[in-house]
């Protein structure tokens, strides 16, 4: 069940692309609320996307971000050898998403965290016992199931913001702007704790 370290979530590349979303997902995993997993291929996807869309973001910055993520979550990787053989047997609307589902199967994941929930049809996912959750839904669930450690995680993230620092209200607004609307609503009710 979400809210326990035994619960495992595969991050899709689109959930790793926005740094503010990744920070929350990572800190919740660091706090022990769940186990976060992804693959080198997923890393390659989000890095390629951010380099393509942000001309001021360099490969060096991407490498630093990768290293920080890998250091923070040392057991992150579902190795290619574990999931590669599963890809061809999977049926998804976009064949390019099959590696994410294959990694979820091989990594014994309970869910896939993605902004592209429609790319993982319910019927196909139910066959495998894997949920598909939008990052906002996933984070909101963590705040509901384990409010104290989840709020502590958010507080840690906000405390690290130095350039510029953010008030609790400013940070909530930032999360709203990156699509974490339900999360922001929950945080407004606990603003004094973050």
N, C-alpha and C positions, 0 to 999 in steps of 0.2 A: 504494500500500500504506500502511496505517496506520503512523505513525512517520515520515512524510515530509511536508514542507510542501506538496507537490503533492497530497497526500491531502486531500480536502475533505469536511467534515461539516456537515450542516444540523442546527441545534439545534431541537428541538421545544419548545414553550412549557413543557411539564411538566418538561423538563430544566433550564430557566432559572429556574423558580420557587424551588427551594431554593438559597439564596445559597451554601451550602457546596459544592454540586455545581457551580454556575455558576463559582465561584472556581477550582475545579480545571480545569474545561473551558477557561476563559479563559486561565489561566496556561500550560497546555500549548500553546495556540495562540500565545500571546505568545513562548514559548520556541522557536517555529518547528517544533513537531512535526507540525502539520497546519494547514490553513486552516479557520477557523470562519466559518459563514455563517448568516444567518437573515433574517427579513423584518420590516417594520414591523407587519404583522398578527400575527406571532408575539410581538413586543414587547407589542402591545396585549393579547393573550391572557394572558400571564403577569402583566402588571400588573393587569389586571382580576381575575384569580384571587387574587392576593396581597392586593389591597385588600378583596376580598369575605371572605376567610377570616381576615385579621389586622386587627382593628379598630384596633390601635395603629400600623399602617403607613400613612403618609400619601402623598398624591399627590406632595408635595414630595420625600419620601424615594425614591419610585419614579422621579421625574425625575432625581434625583442618581445613582441606580443605573444608569439608562439612559445618562446622559451619561458615566459612568465606563466602562461597557461599550463604548460607541461610540468613546470616546477610546482605549481600550486595543486595540480591534480595528477600526481605521478602515475596512477594506474588508469589513465585516460584511454589508452589505445586498445581498440579491437584490431588485432593484427589481420592483414590482408589474407594470409593463409587460412584464417578461420572462416572468412565469409565469401571469398572469391568464388568458390564452387557452388554457392547457393544462388547467385545472381540470375543465371539463365532460367531457373525454374519459377521466377517471380513475375507476377503480372501486375504492372502499375500503369496508369495513364501516361506517365513520362518514363520511358525506359532508363533515363539518366538518374532516376531516383531509386532504382532497384538496389544499388549498392548500400544505400542508407538502411533499407529494410533488411537486407542481408546482414549488415553489421548488427542491427538490432536483434535479429534471430541468433546470430553467432555469439553475441555479447550477453545473451539471456536478459535482454532489456524488457522492462515492463511498459515503456512508452518511448515514443519519438517526439522530441520537442522541435516544432517547426512552425514557421509562419505560413507555410504552404500546406495546410491541413487537407485541402481538397486533392492534393497529389497522392494521398494515401487513403483510398476508399475504405469506408467502415467495414464492408463485407470482407475485403481482402485482409484487413488487419484483425478482425475478429477470429478468422481462421487460425491465426497465429497467437492470439491472446495478447496482442500489443495495442495499447492505446495510442492515439495521436493527439497531442495537446499543443495548442498555441502557447507560446512563451508566457503570455499574460495569464492564461488559465492555469498553467503549471505553477507559476510563481504565486498566484492568488491561492491556489490549493495549499501550497507550503505555508502561507500566512495563516490560513484557516486551521490546518492540521497541527502545526507546531509554531504558534504565534511568537513565543518568546525567542527561540533560537533564530527564527526567520527575521524578526525585527532586529535582533542583534546583528545579523548578517548585513542588513540594510544600513544600520548605524555604522558598522565598520567601513562599508563602502563610502558613505558620505564623509566619514572622518578622514579618509585618504585623499579626498578631493581638495587639492591645494591651489590649483592654477586654473580658474579661481575657485576658492572655497564656495560651498553652496549651503544656504540655510536649508532647513528641512522642507520648507515650502518650495523653494527653488528646485530642490532635488526631486520632489514629487512632480512638479511641472515638467521637469526633464524626462522623467519616466513616462509621463502622459504623452509627450511629443514623440517618443520612440515606439508608441503603440501599446504600452502597458497601462491601459486605462483602468481596468478593474483593480490592478495592483495599486495604482495611484489612489483610487477611491478608498481602498482598505487602509492605506498608509495615512490618509487624511484623518481617519478615526484614531490613529495612534501617533500623531505627529510629534507629540512630546517625547516619545520613546525612540525617535530616530534622529 
